Amino acid sequence: MIIDTHTHFYDPTRPAGVPWPSSDDPFLYRRIMPDDYKKVAIPEGVTGTIVVEASAWLEDNQWILDMADEDPFIIGLVGHLEPAWPEFEVALDRFGAHPCFYGIRLGRAPIDNIDYEKALAQLMGLNLELDLLVGAEWLDNTAVWAERYPDLRIVLNHVAHVPITGGQPDTEWLAGIHKTAAFSNVFCKVSGLVESAQDDPAPDDPAYYAPTLDALWNAFGEERLVYGGNWPVSWRYAEYAQVQKLATTYFEQKGVEVLEKVMWKNSQTAYGWGEGGERKW
């Protein structure tokens, strides 16, 4: 079993179009739907995916949830709701009632901001999780949140955007990763590897990514790392099979049990999905 915890689906041909990706991006600005993803993912053993909503349009959350109702391959959604929106509280209650709605993703981590504090408290109260699309500059704040909201599961996206060079990772990032990983409610996605590669094209040699993965392994261990493909964004840099192979090559060296944890079991803990993709708590 493999659960990919990070995909995006969208359709620029819908009547209202899409706010992301931009029409100025000829690579991504095309219709990307679950059947397109399955063509590249199922041959690699993927059995389901968690969608991360990149659209800032409120009803696009419902659009994905409707897909999940029809297609069990979509086991869940990490939605897009902004704490500053006047409708945030009502919308989170609304979408949170759906069994395949696992949480939301935010792109920054300010502390002592009343809108964010209320949002995180509501997430924790509903037993939903928080994905964070942040880099090294926000990791100290993430640690504050993790301590302040100990029952809120936090999932760092795309290895917290560290530049991958084939050598030792950035020292500020490394310090921030260890600071956040000290809290057991923080997880990290093994995603965004080829996107973060500083060499062009992104190397297909797993050894190039090993120093970064070693740092994550040393910080989070075998229980709090989860696999994500970030398709179709990753497609710009590498084929899906290569993206997945970078993860499996590294973790299979740790043993079959560890490989299974990273590729699907840990995502059950991070997102709370159970049989049929529905939340188990």
Order of alpha helices (4+ residues) and beta strands (2+ residues): beta-alpha-beta-alpha-beta-alpha-beta-alpha-beta-alpha-beta-alpha-beta-alpha-alpha-beta-alpha-alpha-alpha
